[in-house]
Amino acid sequence: MIDYTPGPASGAEVRKDGEKWTLILVRELRHAPEKVWQALTDPAQLREWAPFNADGSLGAVGMVKLTWVGTGRTLETKVTRADAPRMLECGDMRWELEATAGGTRLTLWHSIDRRFISMGAAGWHISLDVLDRHLNGTPIPRIAGPEAMKFSSWRRLNAEYAKQFGIEVPEW
């Protein structure tokens, strides 16, 4: 049993454009942007927390294969911008890292079909908590993909984000 309970849904907003909505999640991390950048771009570190595995570094412009955990779905994705340690654009995701007095403000933009936006927010909420624990040196196992959806706190977060975004709770 994993000793982890996520906090309430927070730090998220949605920008709507037809069926494709953009999830924006902001997280304050107590680590320098350089350390956070490594966790976002290094395949070995991504395997510790991210909802996907990468077959190469995300730290340079070029093609990379992302395999989403538990689905077997692999996408050939292009890293279009890798401006260490400030901006990473890869496929339908954009990460911004801003140095703060306490560490890094990490902002994720992820384009998601509107039907799954609260599910994506719940999943990323948990993944970013796992990232925070990884960076703090108190790691917990990755919680992602279909396994995350079995986690009772994921269901709670999905409902909380759906309410925040003004949508019906999607059932999976």
C-alpha positions, 0 to 999 in steps of 0.5 A, spaced: 500 500 500 502 506 498 502 511 503 500 517 499 493 521 499 493 527 494 490 534 496 484 537 494 484 539 486 487 546 485 492 550 481 488 548 475 484 551 469 482 550 462 482 554 456 476 552 451 477 551 444 471 547 441 473 539 442 480 541 444 481 544 451 487 546 454 489 544 461 493 548 465 496 546 471 501 550 476 505 547 481 510 550 486 516 545 487 522 546 492 527 545 487 531 549 482 529 549 475 535 545 473 533 539 477 526 540 475 528 540 468 532 534 469 526 530 471 522 533 465 527 531 460 531 525 462 528 518 460 530 514 467 527 520 471 521 520 467 520 513 468 519 514 476 513 519 475 511 521 469 504 518 465 509 516 459 516 513 458 520 516 453 525 512 448 530 518 449 531 525 452 526 530 451 532 535 452 533 537 445 529 538 439 527 532 435 523 526 435 522 521 441 517 516 442 512 516 448 509 510 451 503 512 455 503 507 461 498 501 462 496 503 455 501 500 450 500 506 446 506 509 443 506 516 439 512 518 435 512 525 438 516 531 436 520 536 441 519 542 438 522 547 443 527 545 449 530 551 452 533 549 458 531 550 464 525 554 462 521 551 456 519 544 454 514 543 448 513 536 446 507 534 442 501 537 445 504 539 452 508 545 454 512 546 460 514 552 463 519 553 469 520 559 472 525 560 478 522 563 484 525 564 491 522 557 494 524 553 487 520 553 481 514 554 479 512 549 474 506 550 469 504 545 464 499 546 458 496 539 455 491 539 450 486 534 451 479 532 448 474 536 452 470 529 454 477 527 458 479 534 461 477 532 468 480 525 468 487 528 465 487 533 471 486 528 476 492 524 473 497 530 472 495 532 479 497 525 482 503 525 477 506 532 479 505 529 486 509 523 485 514 528 481 515 532 487 516 526 492 521 524 487 525 530 487 525 531 495 528 524 495 522 521 498 519 517 492 513 513 491 511 508 486 509 511 479 501 512 479 499 512 472 494 510 467 489 505 468 492 503 475 491 510 477 484 510 475 483 504 480 486 509 486 480 512 490 483 519 490 483 519 483 476 518 483 475 524 488 480 528 484 476 527 477 470 529 481 473 535 484 476 537 477 469 536 473 466 541 478 471 546 478 471 546 470 463 546 470 462 539 466 459 532 468 464 527 471 466 523 466 465 515 467 471 510 465 
